[in-house]
Amino acid sequence: MPYAFTLTTTIPASPQEIYDAWLDSVIHSQMTGGEASMSDEPGAEVSAWDGYISGRNLELVPGERIVQSWRTTQFTDEHDDSQIAVTLKAVDEGTLLTLEHTNVPDAQTSYEQSGWETHYFDPMRNYFANRKRPRRSAKRVARKTKAKGTRAGRTAGPAVRRAKPKRTRAATRAKVKRGASKARKAVGRKTPKRATAAKSTRPRAKKTRSKPARGRRR
């Protein structure tokens, strides 16, 4: 008598990332460790784990749900295909993956007990966790580089500002020297004028005219 079971796990990736990885032949192979042939087309045939699993896409909802027929090489001709439904829901830690496996042959309980955990859930967690580490490292490097650049900018900034007054003081000294030189030249030119002016300020002796004595007639 066929039976059904439900398993859940949390994967450190977004629902869309898991959806795309599951239906991509290359990534599915890398993720599980076994060769896979997958497709994102409804009705397409699929296989995984070096041909141990075969089936077909029955329903695909991007980023949310994958339904496939599923049978292994342990199924006999008397067994109908089983069916898996993978539901993806975003959570704080990544994605809550819910797997419903139905119409499983009653004697094949290993899928529920350890098969899915050993051959899918654990490899998937490791795959996405390891894939995300370089991204975080790159971000840290970018932040460190930016921080160094900021500190360098802060260090260089005052040096530039301190250099400017030096150039300004030098220019000021040169300007003062030029002004003093002009002043000395001006003083040299004006000195004779002041001497002349001093001479002109001396009082001149008044010429007196002799007046005829009174009482005398000419």
Secondary structure as the mmCIF struct_conf table of DSSP 4:
data_model
#
loop_
_struct_conf.conf_type_id
_struct_conf.id
_struct_conf.beg_label_comp_id
_struct_conf.beg_label_asym_id
_struct_conf.beg_label_seq_id
_struct_conf.end_label_comp_id
_struct_conf.end_label_asym_id
_struct_conf.end_label_seq_id
STRN STRN1 TYR A 3 ILE A 11
BEND BEND1 PRO A 12 ALA A 13
HELX_RH_AL_P HELX_RH_AL_P1 PRO A 15 TRP A 22
TURN_TY1_P TURN_TY1_P1 LEU A 23 LEU A 23
HELX_RH_AL_P HELX_RH_AL_P2 SER A 25 THR A 32
BEND BEND2 GLY A 33 GLY A 34
STRN STRN2 SER A 37 SER A 37
BEND BEND3 ASP A 40 GLU A 41
TURN_TY1_P TURN_TY1_P2 PRO A 42 GLY A 43
STRN STRN3 GLU A 45 ALA A 48
TURN_TY1_P TURN_TY1_P3 TRP A 49 TYR A 52
STRN STRN4 ILE A 53 VAL A 61
TURN_TY1_P TURN_TY1_P4 PRO A 62 GLU A 64
STRN STRN5 ARG A 65 THR A 72
TURN_TY1_P TURN_TY1_P5 THR A 73 GLN A 74
TURN_TY1_P TURN_TY1_P6 ASP A 77 GLU A 78
BEND BEND4 HIS A 79 HIS A 79
HELX_LH_PP_P HELX_LH_PP_P1 ASP A 80 ASP A 81
STRN STRN6 SER A 82 VAL A 91
TURN_TY1_P TURN_TY1_P7 ASP A 92 GLU A 93
STRN STRN7 GLY A 94 VAL A 104
TURN_TY1_P TURN_TY1_P8 ASP A 106 ALA A 107
HELX_RH_AL_P HELX_RH_AL_P3 SER A 110 SER A 110
HELX_RH_PI_P HELX_RH_PI_P1 TYR A 111 GLY A 115
HELX_RH_AL_P HELX_RH_AL_P4 TRP A 116 TRP A 116
HELX_RH_PI_P HELX_RH_PI_P2 GLU A 117 PHE A 121
HELX_RH_AL_P HELX_RH_AL_P5 ASP A 122 SER A 200
TURN_TY1_P TURN_TY1_P9 THR A 201 THR A 201
BEND BEND5 ARG A 202 ARG A 202
HELX_LH_PP_P HELX_LH_PP_P2 PRO A 203 LYS A 207
HELX_LH_PP_P HELX_LH_PP_P3 ARG A 209 ALA A 213
TURN_TY1_P TURN_TY1_P10 ARG A 214 GLY A 215
#
